[in-house]
Amino acid sequence: MTGTAQSSIRAFWAVLGRDVFVTGREMPSFLAQVLVQPVALLFIFGKVLGQLGYTQPGYAQILLPGMIALNAFLVALQNTSFPLVLDFSFSREIEDRLLAPLPITWVAVEKMLFGALRGLFAALLMFPIGLLMLGNVAWDLSGLPFAVLCMVLGSLVGGAVGLTVGAAVPPRRINIMFAVILAPLIFTGASQFPWAQLDQLRWFQVVCAFNPLTYVSEGMRGALLPDVPHMAPWVCLLALLGACVIFGALGIKFFLRRALD
């Protein structure tokens, strides 16, 4: 390995370590940002509606893997796109990163990886919170390794989508963009229902198949609750790897265009 490559690798980990350190110092605000929405959804749909008799027994067990998947994907997406929009705004804070001794492509990858780490951490927090809130969750723990794999891939895909959105959308339009795409992402990602049981709503099932979050939710649900109808694990794995490559390549392309502009 050449000295230049070693220097770039050290710079990459230094930049990533700095971002992780800053997150540690901002932990209370970060936790409030990433937990309020999914915990509220889990409480209302998994606890309140169940006790009122509006959902079937066992629905909370189906819901929890979807909420964990939602947190992994959505937190990674938001924590990649929003900081990137700010970096590319009039302050041009991104220039500090571009001056680091590493390729510009690596700066984009670091942004995506950092967002994914935040998403993964937020998803891991949902495990004890969900178990404590719902109480009677019974999972097949033999599927836990595949569920963790889906969670990791879901965080990476969320980071890749966030890189694409953050680098492609002008700062003045980012709020409009999220107002338009956030709700569809949440409610077409199979986080509140099994995708395989949408046979009577075939058009909606097709729409959900275009959302990468669907494959995170279905992969985790199938791993932890194998008796619930779900997508084949290999389909979820292939779709998540494909989404990561496609959105990662698009995000890097848009990032390079903005950075060199």
Residue pairs with C-beta under 8 A, 6 or more apart in sequence:
7 101
7 102
8 101
8 102
8 103
8 106
11 100
11 101
11 102
12 102
12 106
12 109
12 110
15 97
15 100
15 102
15 107
15 110
16 110
16 113
16 114
19 110
19 114
20 114
20 117
23 30
23 118
30 118
31 125
34 71
34 75
34 118
34 122
34 125
35 122
35 125
35 126
35 129
38 67
38 70
38 71
38 126
39 126
39 129
39 133
41 67
41 70
41 192
42 63
42 64
42 67
42 126
42 129
42 130
42 133
42 134
43 133
45 55
45 59
45 63
45 192
46 59
46 60
46 63
46 64
46 67
46 130
46 133
46 134
47 60
47 133
47 134
49 55
50 57
50 59
50 60
60 134
60 136
60 137
61 134
61 136
61 137
61 138
61 139
61 225
62 193
62 194
62 221
62 225
62 228
63 191
63 192
64 126
64 130
64 131
64 134
64 137
65 147
65 217
65 220
65 221
65 224
65 225
66 189
66 190
66 191
66 192
66 193
66 217
66 220
66 221
67 126
67 130
67 191
68 123
68 126
68 127
68 130
68 151
68 220
69 123
69 150
69 151
69 154
69 189
69 191
69 213
69 216
69 217
69 219
69 220
70 186
70 189
70 191
70 213
70 217
71 119
71 122
71 123
71 125
71 126
72 119
72 120
72 122
72 123
72 151
72 154
72 155
72 158
72 216
73 119
73 154
73 155
73 157
73 158
73 185
73 189
73 212
73 213
73 216
74 119
74 158
74 185
74 186
74 213
75 115
75 118
75 119
75 122
75 123
75 155
75 158
76 115
76 116
76 118
76 119
76 120
76 154
76 155
76 156
76 157
76 158
76 159
76 162
77 115
77 119
77 158
77 159
77 161
77 162
77 165
77 185
78 115
78 162
79 114
79 115
79 118
79 119
79 162
80 111
80 112
80 114
80 115
80 116
80 158
80 159
80 161
80 162
80 163
80 166
81 115
81 161
81 162
81 163
81 165
81 166
81 169
81 174
82 166
82 174
83 111
83 115
83 166
84 94
84 111
84 162
84 163
84 166
84 167
84 255
85 166
85 169
85 171
85 174
86 93
86 171
87 93
87 94
87 97
88 94
88 166
88 167
88 171
88 258
89 171
90 171
94 107
94 258
94 259
97 107
97 110
98 104
98 107
98 259
100 107
104 255
104 256
104 259
104 260
105 252
105 256
107 255
107 259
108 163
108 167
108 251
108 252
108 255
108 256
108 259
109 252
111 159
111 163
111 166
111 255
112 156
112 159
112 160
112 162
112 163
112 248
112 251
113 156
113 159
114 159
115 155
115 158
115 159
115 162
115 163
116 152
116 155
116 156
116 158
116 159
117 155
119 154
119 155
119 158
119 159
120 151
120 152
120 155
123 151
123 154
123 155
124 151
130 137
131 137
139 224
139 225
140 223
140 224
140 225
140 226
143 222
143 223
143 224
143 226
144 223
144 224
146 219
146 223
146 233
147 219
147 220
147 223
147 224
149 219
149 237
150 215
150 216
150 219
150 220
150 223
150 236
150 237
150 240
151 216
151 220
153 216
153 219
153 237
153 240
153 241
153 244
154 212
154 213
154 215
154 216
154 219
154 240
156 244
156 248
157 212
157 216
157 240
157 243
157 244
157 247
158 212
160 243
160 244
160 246
160 247
160 248
160 250
160 251
161 212
161 243
161 247
161 251
162 251
163 247
163 248
163 251
163 252
163 254
163 255
164 247
164 250
164 251
164 254
165 174
165 177
165 181
166 174
166 251
167 251
167 254
167 255
167 257
167 258
168 250
168 254
169 177
184 211
185 211
185 213
186 213
188 204
188 207
188 208
188 210
188 211
188 213
188 214
189 208
189 211
189 212
189 213
189 214
189 216
189 217
190 208
190 211
190 213
190 214
190 217
190 218
190 221
191 213
191 217
194 218
194 221
194 228
194 229
194 230
195 205
195 208
195 209
195 214
195 217
195 218
195 230
195 231
196 218
196 229
196 230
196 231
197 229
198 204
198 205
198 208
199 205
208 214
212 239
212 240
212 243
212 247
215 231
215 235
215 236
215 239
215 240
215 243
216 236
216 240
218 230
218 231
218 236
219 231
219 233
219 236
219 237
219 240
221 228
221 230
222 228
222 230
222 231
222 232
222 233
222 236
223 233
